Every structure is written in C-alpha cells, then in structure tokens.
Amino acid sequence: MSSLAQRAPHEALAPEIDLLLDHAAARISQLGLEMPVMLFLELHLPLVSLFQTLGLLFEPAAAALFGAERIHKIRLMLSERSNIEELICRIERYAIAKSAASAKR
C-alpha cells in the first residue's frame, strides 16, 4: 500500500482535526494547565509511534465508554507528530493571549 493511500483518510479529517486541536488548546488554557500539558507533550513527543500503537489497542474499550467516532478522531489527531507540535503551538498562543488579556486589566 502506498503512503499516499495510507494518508488519505487522515487528510480527509484535516478540518475536523484542526477543530479538535483548537478545542483542546482552548480547554487546556481555560483550565490553566498550559505548562503541565506542554511539558507532558514535549517529553512524550518521541513516543508518538508507541502512542499510536497503544491507541489502536485501547480504541475498542475507549469507544465503548466515549463513542467510537470521537475516540477515532482523537487517536488520529494524536498519532501524528505534526499534530502534537501544532497542539503545543496553539496552547502557547492561548497562554500568551490569556496573559496579555490579564495584563490589560
């Protein structure tokens, strides 16, 4: 199977993954967990392939609890290193905007 054929389903979800990344970053910032989450993501960035394999293993159990479509999208989002790096960047942007807004008060 060519790499293009393997990437096609993921590319089709790109707008949805973009929304998931933005929602996750906004929620993390809202909870004030920017630093711990960014540290966790940076530390575990080299283990993305392991997380992808574990995601495949635990997807059926998690799907029963949280819904198959939602878990599948989250697994796809976290299975690519570029998506995790983008999530870190978005969390940083939300943190900067949050600190700028509090500095204006």
Steps between C-alpha positions, in 0.01 A plus 500: 500500500644837406554771758253722313225241543578471869481876552175554310259435792704723729514779243121482464466571873738799494228765566355290782844443648563874477181560701600233753843658543348842552238371744762306698735800519218732608381259768853444634551876520160547663597253773838671550695184417718644224840428653439144626335394173772657283768335715324163474460531122861613446636217715293236326538629144761233412252229603232589244531166319452315829191709579363423155535127566348529847217705353418218262509253787275698736271661241224234527479529880511880495245508218253312717534768767533820299369423150679339209512802269635735766773259612599427141543871424701557817723202419559633149576845640759368745656247265693758298796690641407812302156510665653480847746777414209709370309437823800625700516814283130568544522454876787751503292748297206466737731546801651816348156640419379414849795674668464804271131526589573480872777760466252748348275478805 
